[in-house]
């Protein structure tokens, strides 16, 4: 029954998505796959990145792609990495691997003999706000109850204006706030102040910058806008009431199908950005990865 409901959910999402643009993005993602099955972060084009590979698997799943049809199973790249680097796995990467394990029908508590849930739980106490929210989402998707103090920390770490920063000492930003809204939605925490914060920093073009104000500029970027859209989906918001930010996203797409981070500037990080844009355009949040 869960499989059937998931398929219907993806079909409904696909009907709402800008199909041609998503198809072009997918074709570009496939063209970037490494021989070992993984994906590079672009900084070292010859080396697969476990974090980016996890993001790629999630993006392909969000687009309704058949992960079993991939010539080289990228899940094996992640299992090998986890097995070889178990003692140094970060809570953020372990959380991403949990998400991948769930959607590829692997066991997150036996991911090539690595218990990813234990990795998360052993590090949660000292995790940053961003890491805590990502970890809590991963536990939700894996149907494992998070420690109550983790949820309490999420609630108490919000800024007075409703936003969250990467750490308690960091200025609030749209990326961390978007992730923490998804964590809050999963467990019924109050999201209203955070949504008000996002509304207050939204640009007139419908997109979002990383933070506002910022000495680095406040132009909208595709990565931040995609993360916020995913948070809005998780919170049950309609994009029409947020000035159609998905239309803003499409302006960042290149002729080859990838999405640039910004409309100006050289540091455009197409792989990192495109892998966040695809789920956003599909109308999917990380919470939807739960079976």
C-alpha positions as CSV (number, residue, x, y, z in Angstrom):
1,X,0.0,0.0,0.0
2,X,2.8,2.4,0.9
3,X,4.5,1.6,-2.5
4,X,1.2,2.4,-4.3
5,X,0.7,5.7,-2.4
6,X,4.3,6.7,-3.1
7,X,3.8,6.1,-6.9
8,X,0.6,8.1,-6.9
9,X,2.4,10.9,-5.0
10,X,5.2,11.0,-7.6
11,X,2.7,11.0,-10.5
12,X,0.8,13.9,-9.0
13,X,4.1,15.8,-8.4
14,X,5.2,15.1,-12.0
15,X,2.0,16.6,-13.3
16,X,2.8,19.9,-11.5
17,X,6.4,20.0,-12.4
18,X,7.8,21.9,-15.4
19,X,8.6,18.7,-17.3
20,X,10.9,19.9,-20.0
21,X,13.1,21.8,-17.6
22,X,13.3,18.9,-15.2
23,X,14.1,16.5,-18.0
24,X,16.9,18.7,-19.2
25,X,18.3,18.9,-15.7
26,X,18.1,15.1,-15.3
27,X,19.9,14.6,-18.6
28,X,22.7,16.8,-17.4
29,X,22.9,15.0,-14.0
30,X,23.2,11.6,-15.8
31,X,25.9,13.0,-18.0
32,X,28.0,13.9,-15.0
33,X,27.9,10.4,-13.4
34,X,31.4,8.9,-12.7
35,X,32.5,5.5,-13.8
36,X,32.2,4.2,-10.2
37,X,28.6,5.3,-10.1
38,X,29.0,8.4,-8.0
39,X,29.0,12.1,-8.7
40,X,31.8,14.7,-8.2
41,X,31.2,18.0,-6.4
42,X,33.0,19.7,-9.2
43,X,36.0,20.7,-7.3
44,X,37.8,17.5,-8.1
45,X,36.0,16.2,-11.3
46,X,37.8,12.8,-11.1
47,X,36.6,12.0,-7.6
48,X,33.1,11.0,-6.5
49,X,31.8,13.0,-3.5
50,X,29.7,11.0,-1.0
51,X,27.6,14.0,-0.1
52,X,26.9,15.0,-3.7
53,X,26.3,11.4,-4.6
54,X,23.7,11.2,-1.9
55,X,22.1,14.4,-3.1
56,X,22.0,13.0,-6.7
57,X,20.2,9.8,-5.6
58,X,17.6,11.9,-3.7
59,X,17.1,14.1,-6.7
60,X,16.7,11.2,-9.1
61,X,14.2,9.6,-6.7
62,X,12.3,12.9,-6.4
63,X,12.0,13.0,-10.2
64,X,10.5,9.5,-10.3
65,X,13.6,7.9,-11.9
66,X,14.1,4.1,-11.5
67,X,17.2,3.9,-9.3
68,X,17.5,0.2,-10.1
69,X,18.0,1.0,-13.8
70,X,21.3,2.8,-13.2
71,X,24.2,1.1,-14.9
72,X,26.4,1.6,-11.9
73,X,24.6,1.5,-8.5
74,X,25.7,4.7,-6.7
75,X,24.6,3.2,-3.4
76,X,27.6,0.9,-3.5
77,X,29.9,4.0,-3.6
78,X,28.2,5.2,-0.5
79,X,28.3,1.9,1.3
80,X,32.1,1.5,0.6
81,X,32.7,5.1,1.8
82,X,30.7,4.5,5.0
83,X,32.5,1.2,5.7
84,X,36.0,2.7,5.1
85,X,35.3,5.9,7.0
86,X,33.0,4.8,9.8
87,X,35.0,6.4,12.6
88,X,35.1,9.8,10.9
89,X,31.6,10.0,9.4
90,X,30.0,13.4,10.2
91,X,26.4,13.6,11.5
92,X,25.4,15.5,8.4
93,X,26.7,12.9,6.0
94,X,25.4,10.0,8.1
95,X,22.0,11.7,7.9
96,X,22.1,11.9,4.1
97,X,23.1,8.3,3.9
98,X,20.1,7.4,6.1
99,X,17.9,9.1,3.5
100,X,19.6,7.2,0.7
101,X,19.3,3.9,2.6
102,X,15.6,4.3,3.0
103,X,14.8,5.2,-0.6
104,X,17.0,2.5,-2.0
105,X,15.6,-0.2,0.3
106,X,18.8,-0.6,2.4
107,X,18.9,-0.8,6.1
108,X,20.2,2.4,7.7
109,X,21.2,0.4,10.8
110,X,23.3,-2.0,8.7
111,X,24.6,0.0,5.8
112,X,27.4,-2.3,4.8
113,X,27.9,-3.1,8.5
114,X,27.7,0.5,9.5
115,X,24.9,1.6,11.9
116,X,24.2,5.1,10.6
117,X,21.6,5.7,13.3
118,X,24.2,5.1,16.0
119,X,26.6,7.5,14.2
120,X,23.9,10.2,14.3
121,X,22.8,9.6,17.9
122,X,26.3,9.6,19.2
123,X,27.0,13.0,17.7
124,X,23.7,14.8,18.1
125,X,24.6,16.4,21.4
126,X,27.4,18.4,19.9
127,X,25.9,18.9,16.4
128,X,25.3,22.3,14.9
129,X,21.7,23.6,14.4
130,X,21.9,22.7,10.7
131,X,23.2,19.2,11.4
132,X,20.6,18.6,14.2
133,X,17.7,19.5,11.9
134,X,19.1,17.3,9.0
135,X,19.6,14.5,11.5
136,X,16.1,14.8,12.9
137,X,14.7,14.7,9.4
138,X,16.7,11.5,8.6
139,X,15.4,9.8,11.8
140,X,11.9,10.8,10.8
141,X,12.3,9.3,7.4
142,X,13.7,6.1,8.9
143,X,10.8,6.0,11.4
144,X,13.1,6.2,14.4
145,X,12.2,8.6,17.2
146,X,14.8,11.3,17.8
147,X,15.9,12.2,21.3
148,X,13.6,14.7,22.9
149,X,16.4,17.1,23.7
150,X,17.2,17.4,20.0
151,X,13.7,18.7,19.3
152,X,14.0,21.0,22.3
153,X,17.3,22.4,21.0
154,X,15.7,23.0,17.6
155,X,12.9,25.0,19.3
156,X,15.2,26.9,21.6
157,X,17.9,27.7,19.0
158,X,15.5,29.8,16.8
159,X,16.3,33.5,16.6
160,X,13.9,36.0,18.0
161,X,12.7,36.8,14.4
162,X,12.0,33.1,13.8
163,X,15.0,32.2,11.7
164,X,17.8,29.7,12.5
165,X,21.5,30.1,11.9
166,X,24.0,27.3,11.1
167,X,25.2,27.4,14.8
168,X,23.9,29.1,17.8
169,X,26.4,31.9,17.3
170,X,25.7,32.3,13.5
171,X,23.4,34.9,12.0
172,X,20.2,33.3,10.9
173,X,20.1,32.2,7.2
174,X,17.5,30.9,4.8
175,X,19.3,27.5,4.3
176,X,19.3,26.5,7.9
177,X,15.8,27.9,8.4
178,X,14.5,25.9,5.5
179,X,15.9,22.7,6.9
180,X,14.7,23.4,10.4
181,X,11.2,24.1,9.1
182,X,11.1,20.6,7.6
183,X,12.3,19.2,10.9
184,X,9.6,21.2,12.7
185,X,6.9,20.0,10.2
186,X,7.9,16.4,10.9
187,X,7.3,16.7,14.6
188,X,4.5,19.3,14.8
189,X,6.7,22.1,16.2
190,X,5.7,25.7,15.7
191,X,6.7,26.9,12.2
192,X,4.9,30.3,12.0
193,X,7.8,32.5,13.2
194,X,10.2,30.8,10.8
195,X,7.7,31.3,7.9
196,X,7.4,34.9,8.8
197,X,11.2,35.2,8.8
198,X,11.3,33.7,5.3
199,X,8.6,36.1,4.1
200,X,10.6,39.1,5.5
201,X,13.8,38.2,3.6
202,X,12.2,37.1,0.3
203,X,13.3,39.2,-2.6
204,X,10.9,41.0,-5.0
205,X,11.8,38.5,-7.8
206,X,10.3,35.7,-5.6
207,X,13.6,34.1,-4.7
208,X,15.8,34.1,-1.6
209,X,19.5,34.9,-0.8
210,X,21.5,32.9,1.7
211,X,21.0,35.7,4.3
212,X,19.7,39.2,4.4
213,X,21.3,41.6,5.1
214,X,24.7,40.4,4.0
215,X,28.0,42.0,3.1
216,X,28.3,39.5,0.3
217,X,25.1,40.7,-1.4
218,X,21.5,39.8,-1.2
219,X,20.6,38.7,-4.8
220,X,18.5,35.6,-5.0
221,X,20.4,32.3,-5.6
222,X,18.9,29.1,-6.9
223,X,20.3,26.9,-4.1
224,X,18.7,29.0,-1.3
225,X,15.5,29.4,-3.3
226,X,15.2,25.6,-3.9
227,X,15.7,24.8,-0.2
228,X,13.1,27.3,0.8
229,X,10.6,25.9,-1.7
230,X,11.1,22.4,-0.2
231,X,10.4,23.9,3.2
232,X,7.3,25.5,2.0
233,X,6.1,22.2,0.6
234,X,6.8,20.5,4.0
235,X,4.9,23.3,5.8
236,X,1.9,22.8,3.5
237,X,2.2,26.3,1.9
238,X,1.0,27.1,-1.6
239,X,3.7,28.6,-3.8
240,X,1.1,31.0,-5.3
241,X,0.9,32.8,-2.0
242,X,4.7,33.2,-2.1
243,X,5.0,35.0,-5.4
244,X,5.6,31.8,-7.4
245,X,9.2,31.2,-6.5
246,X,9.4,28.1,-8.7
247,X,9.2,30.5,-11.7
248,X,12.2,32.4,-10.3
249,X,14.1,29.1,-10.1
250,X,13.7,28.4,-13.8
251,X,15.6,31.6,-14.6
252,X,18.8,30.0,-13.4
253,X,18.8,27.1,-15.8
254,X,21.6,26.9,-18.4
255,X,21.3,25.8,-22.0
256,X,22.8,22.4,-21.1
257,X,20.1,21.8,-18.5
258,X,22.1,22.5,-15.3
259,X,21.2,25.3,-12.9
260,X,23.7,28.0,-11.9
261,X,23.8,29.2,-8.3
262,X,23.5,32.8,-9.3
263,X,22.6,34.9,-12.3
264,X,25.9,36.8,-12.0
265,X,29.4,35.7,-10.9
266,X,31.8,33.0,-11.8
267,X,31.3,30.6,-8.8
268,X,28.1,29.0,-9.9
269,X,28.4,25.4,-8.5
270,X,26.0,23.8,-11.0
271,X,26.1,20.3,-9.5
272,X,25.4,21.3,-5.9
273,X,22.6,23.6,-7.1
274,X,20.9,21.4,-9.7
275,X,20.5,18.6,-7.2
276,X,18.5,20.8,-4.9
277,X,16.5,22.4,-7.7
278,X,15.1,19.1,-9.0
279,X,13.2,18.1,-5.8
280,X,12.0,21.7,-5.4
281,X,10.5,21.8,-8.9
282,X,9.0,18.3,-8.3
283,X,7.1,19.6,-5.2
284,X,8.9,17.4,-2.9
285,X,10.5,18.0,0.6
286,X,12.8,15.7,2.4
287,X,9.9,14.5,4.5
288,X,8.4,12.9,1.4
289,X,11.2,10.4,1.4
290,X,9.5,8.5,4.2
291,X,7.8,5.3,2.9
